[in-house]
Amino acid sequence: MRRHYLLFASLSLLLSLLVTAWQEERRAKPVALTPTLTGRVEYCLTCHSDLPQVSNSHPVKTFGCVLCHGGEPLALDANLAHSTMRGGKNPSDFSVVQASCGGADCHSGTAESNRNHIQRATTSIQATYAGAIAHIRYAFSDQLDQKAKMGIFAIQVPWSTSGITELAAFDPTMEKSPFVQAFGQKCLTCHLSAQPAQTGGRYDHFTGCSACHTPTQSADLSSADTKTATQIHMLTTAIPYTQCDICHNRGNYDLRSITFQPRTDLPADRLHDYYQPIAQFTICEWKLECVDCHTRTEAMGDGNLYGTKKEIQYIKCKTCHGTLTELPRTRTLSDPNDLVFRMADLNPVIDLKLGDTILFTEKGEALWNIRALPDGTYEMFSKANGGRFVFRPVKGSGCTQDPSKQDSGSCHLCHSVQR
Amino acid sequence: MPPSFFHHLHPPTIPARQARLGYTLAAGGLAVFLSLLLLVTGLLEMFYYIPSPDHAAASIQTLTFLVPYGGLVRNLHYWSAQLLVVVSIVHLLRVILTGAYASPRRFNYLLGMGLLVLVILLDFTGYVLRWDEGIRWALVTGTNLVKSIPLVGNVLYAILVGGSLPGAATLIRFYGWHIFGLTLMAGILLGWHIFRLRRDGGIALPPPALRPDHTRITRFELVRREIFAMLLATVILLLLSTFASAPLAAPISAANPVSESARAPWFFLWVQQMLKLGSPFLWGVVVPLAVLVIYSLIPYIFPKPIKADLGRWFPKSSRFAQGVALCILLAIFTLTIMALLPSY
């Protein structure tokens, strides 16, 4: 064998060793994090150091990433690391929410500890869609009354006090009416346990808890740009109306073709653009955020099964303004462990103190962002942006409304904004 | 230059025709080299690998991603193992297609067949040690095949798996077989194989009187050629290991169903394909064993190649054996391709 063969082979080996060492040097240096809650090291931050902390109440040093998202904590290969993530980009999707967000100390504790959010949210009409299903089946004669019988998934709540203790799973293929079948195919993309109409980008966040608690402020919903998606790594209770508007967006139903034409724009001018032309409304509806009036049980349910929105929505004008004969209900804060302090801490738009008097509803829910002032007025801080509003009670005003007629239509006869 | 220890492992001189690359394909030598590399990289892996179901996959992830050059060591072990299967089969084919199995090398041929079986078993047990979703199908299917053997199947299964289902006992048994049992047997057989190679007169050639040329090379030249082959093999292994990572998947989770798209390791794809035909015992046990037996009996049942034909490819006197071996190999190859194509 000629000597230069060996020389050539040796040089090749040297070169490949250099290539190997170069590749090894190019590898990302592992960034370790051992979250205090798990005590198990994870290396997600090697790649995801640019991600903003999801919320102040979920500090990354305490929770890490894997506790909520799943995934392979040790893998530095993106495909492998992400292969076991719960719910893909949305660990709060209701198919996995129990594993991601649940736990007695987290969001599936007892009602008494106010930690039963998952039970409430998954039984709410936003998740079961029971009302829409009942009404469409009734409209096309697949059921003879408007009582909710079916939900997106079968569910039993034996202790439900609403009169509905179970819902069967809605199976469009078993329906007689072709319209109801079409409804099943086309219209089941807008509830919290849905398969969203599209995937990628922000659509990945439109189910489960994140549908509301991960606000997407700006427009382009069709963006599949992952960079944009990472910017909404956020959980908050400061939910702007624009987030509610993504689903409750005043689009148009067409019962002949069973289609829904959603609004594609996010109305910038709420007064002129937001409501249907014939709508009657007043300043509360366009100056405040949806969540300023619609409380947590209205939006997320109270643990019972319901058939319509009306059965769970109970906030009226009088909840905050009272009537001619009654002031709104109030409570003076005397317990430092009161839930309201936790709520105000999560979303610090108001500096609540012991001794403050706040409003609460007829069902006992605290309106923790509304405080009674010494001069008999009330101040409200908007949950989404902290804006301050001062308002008066009806009692003592010139209002002549019959105290027994307190639906919004009655109030809007006088209190209506003109566009 | 006095001969070194490594030179002394070789005969002082050998006929030049025994060391022609076009004849030997360097397959036997490369198999020895790959075995040594597997031993070294395997020993290094043992410092990190934890043979328990809860930790196995995670410990491999640690080795692969977090230990400096750990991924390289694992990839070298993986690629050496895959290449060893290939090189062993090439070596076997070379022996069959040149008629080199003829007496007095019949027994060494059997030792070689034993080594091939051990290489495949070592590869399979090593594959199972990953203990991730990627190996689950093959583990469940492979061990269930053992169960399908009449009379002794259940006993064999219990011995192999250590319970009614694959679990911690299975992993530690596969680990024991991989790092100790099979490795020890392979080491002994390899030593024996090389001893018999020397005892049987080296690589097969016609008797001196029938040889066309009588040139010889020294062991210095032989060692130089071996080093050349080893260097090139190392270059290929390094490049493969740097740019193509050994497979990894998420740890086995009982909550997951066994994936339907899962595949056997590539060298068992032909068996996987046959299993679609029906009886697991027939297609998964009897037929593969029959293939092994036929290959093993080639030196004993087929017409013997004449001595003058040795040292050449495709000698006429052993065409029948060559045909049988190639037909079986073609069938295995076709079944493997079919297993890779989704439509079959």
Interface residues (C-beta under 8 A of the other chain):
Chain A: M1 Y5 L6 A9 S10 S12 L13 L15 S16 L17 V19 T20 Q23 E24 P30 Y43 E72 L74 A75 L76 D77 L80 S83 T84
Chain B: A58 Q61 T62 F65 L66 P68 Y69 L72 E221 R224 R225 I227 F228 L231 L232 T234 V235 L238 L239 S241 T242 F243 S245 L248 A249 A250 P251 S253
